[in-house]
Amino acid sequence: MFISFEGIEGSGKSTQIKGVEAWLVARGREVLLTKEPGGTALGTKIRQILLDPDTHISHRYTESLLFYADRCEHVACVIKPALAAGKIVLCDRYSDSTIAYQVGGRQIDPAFLAHLSAAVGLMPELTLLLDLPVEEGLKRAKNRAALDRFEQEDLAFHDRVRAGYLSQAEREPERIRTIDVKALNQEQVFEKIEEILKECVS
């Protein structure tokens, strides 16, 4: 099974994905924990370029193409082999992030990304979307570490990203399960996730 974790900056997905990994392993499942961008050696280099605050990109499609270059390698070299071996793949960000950040945040033509997504040809069976207000997410991100290139974008950008996520969740409610994390601590968020896992993971 392929499960992705999504959310705006500071939503806590990187923390929760580790908890899910431990939960699954305790139940005897083989698990692969990975991320995008950066799930391969090439992807690590692409991630450094994309997140570096000093990176300047001129053409409007360059950033999108870098994300999909990372994904093509990631799917071919990591995700598909793990699924073929019977593992549950947990991925910190995947295609929904790209749509939210590129179509929502950057306002890229969705048809362009749809073509690239079709070329990749793999979607998660379950996506956990951790949602909270942008101001709160960015506050948490600032307390965590120095802000990367995306985290440094203005509030309007992040508002569009969040709206992009919620729009996708509205279109695909069976796959994308939204959890409002604003008023919940880490343990309470995991309880919500656990309920979903018990329903969806055989």
C-alpha positions in Angstrom: 0.0 0.0 0.0 1.2 3.5 -0.9 0.3 6.2 1.7 1.3 9.9 1.3 1.4 12.6 4.0 0.6 16.1 3.0 0.1 19.6 4.6 1.4 23.1 4.6 4.6 24.2 6.3 4.6 23.3 10.0 1.6 21.0 9.9 3.5 18.2 11.7 3.4 15.6 8.9 7.1 14.6 9.3 6.5 13.9 13.0 3.3 11.9 12.4 4.8 9.8 9.6 7.4 8.4 12.0 4.6 7.5 14.4 2.7 5.7 11.6 5.9 3.8 10.7 6.3 2.5 14.2 2.6 1.6 14.4 2.8 -0.5 11.3 6.0 -2.2 12.2 4.6 -3.1 15.6 1.8 -4.9 13.7 4.3 -6.9 11.6 4.2 -4.9 8.4 7.3 -4.1 6.4 7.5 -0.4 5.8 9.5 1.9 3.6 9.7 5.6 4.8 10.7 8.1 2.1 10.1 11.7 1.1 9.8 14.1 -1.8 11.9 15.7 -3.0 14.9 13.8 -2.0 14.0 10.1 -2.0 17.0 9.1 -4.2 20.6 10.2 -4.6 19.6 12.4 -7.6 16.5 13.6 -5.7 18.7 14.8 -2.8 20.6 17.1 -5.2 17.3 18.3 -6.6 16.0 18.9 -3.1 19.0 21.1 -2.3 18.4 23.2 -5.3 14.7 23.6 -4.7 14.9 24.5 -1.0 18.0 26.7 -1.1 16.9 30.3 -0.5 19.6 31.4 -2.8 18.2 29.5 -5.8 16.8 31.8 -8.4 14.5 30.3 -11.1 13.6 32.3 -14.2 11.3 30.2 -16.3 7.8 29.5 -14.8 8.0 25.7 -15.6 11.5 25.0 -14.3 10.5 24.4 -10.7 7.7 22.1 -11.7 9.9 20.1 -14.0 12.5 19.6 -11.2 9.8 18.2 -8.9 8.7 15.7 -11.6 12.3 14.8 -12.4 12.7 13.9 -8.8 9.4 11.9 -8.8 10.2 9.9 -11.9 13.4 8.7 -10.4 11.8 8.2 -7.0 8.9 6.0 -8.3 11.2 3.9 -10.6 14.0 3.3 -8.1 12.3 3.3 -4.7 8.5 3.3 -4.5 7.6 0.7 -7.2 10.3 -1.8 -6.1 9.2 -1.5 -2.4 5.5 -2.0 -3.4 6.5 -5.0 -5.5 8.2 -6.5 -2.5 5.0 -6.2 -0.4 6.0 -3.2 1.7 3.8 -0.3 2.8 5.3 2.9 1.4 5.0 6.0 3.5 5.9 9.2 1.6 6.4 12.6 3.2 4.9 14.7 0.3 4.0 13.4 -3.1 1.8 14.6 -6.0 -0.8 16.5 -4.0 2.1 18.8 -2.7 3.1 19.5 -6.3 -0.4 20.4 -7.3 -0.9 22.6 -4.2 2.4 24.4 -4.4 2.6 24.7 -8.2 -1.0 25.2 -9.3 -2.1 26.9 -6.1 1.1 28.7 -5.0 2.8 29.4 -8.3 -0.4 29.4 -10.3 0.9 27.1 -13.0 -1.4 25.8 -15.6 -3.0 22.6 -14.1 -3.2 20.9 -17.6 0.6 21.1 -17.8 1.0 19.3 -14.5 -1.7 16.8 -15.3 0.3 15.7 -18.4 3.4 15.2 -16.2 1.4 13.3 -13.6 0.1 11.0 -16.2 3.6 10.3 -17.3 4.5 9.2 -13.8 1.4 7.1 -13.5 1.4 6.2 -9.8 -0.9 7.7 -7.2 -1.2 6.9 -3.4 -4.1 4.7 -2.3 -4.4 6.9 0.9 -3.3 10.5 1.5 -3.4 12.0 5.0 -3.7 15.8 4.8 -2.9 17.6 8.0 -4.6 21.0 7.9 -4.2 24.1 9.9 -4.2 27.9 9.4 -1.2 29.3 7.5 -0.2 31.7 10.2 0.0 28.9 12.7 1.9 26.6 10.4 4.5 29.2 9.5 4.9 30.1 13.2 5.7 26.4 13.9 8.1 26.3 11.0 10.0 29.3 12.2 10.4 27.8 15.7 11.7 24.6 14.1 14.6 25.8 12.0 15.8 28.4 9.5 13.2 28.9 6.8 13.8 27.3 3.4 13.0 28.8 0.0 9.3 27.9 0.1 8.8 28.7 3.7 10.0 32.2 3.0 7.2 32.9 0.5 4.6 35.5 1.6 1.3 34.7 3.3 -0.7 35.0 0.1 1.4 32.2 -1.5 0.8 29.9 1.5 -2.9 30.7 1.6 -3.1 29.6 -2.1 -1.3 26.4 -1.2 -3.6 25.6 1.6 -6.6 26.3 -0.6 -5.1 24.0 -3.3 -4.8 21.2 -0.8 -8.4 21.6 0.5 -9.7 21.8 -3.1 -8.0 18.5 -3.9 -9.4 16.9 -0.8 -12.9 18.1 -1.7 -12.5 16.4 -5.1 -11.1 13.2 -3.8 -12.6 12.6 -0.3 -12.1 8.8 -0.4 -8.4 9.0 -1.0 -7.5 12.3 0.8 -8.5 12.2 4.5 -8.3 15.7 6.0 -7.4 16.1 9.7 -7.8 19.5 11.3 -4.8 19.7 13.6 -5.0 23.3 14.8 -6.4 22.5 18.3 -4.8 19.1 18.7 -1.5 17.9 20.3 0.7 15.3 18.6 -1.0 12.4 20.4 -4.5 13.6 19.5 -3.5 13.9 15.9 -2.1 10.4 15.9 -5.3 9.1 17.4 -7.2 10.5 14.4 -4.7 9.0 12.0 -4.9 5.6 13.8 -8.7 5.6 13.2 -8.1 6.0 9.5 -5.4 3.4 9.4 -7.5 0.8 11.1 -10.2 1.5 8.4 -7.9 1.5 5.4 -4.9 -0.7 6.0 -5.7 -4.4 5.6 
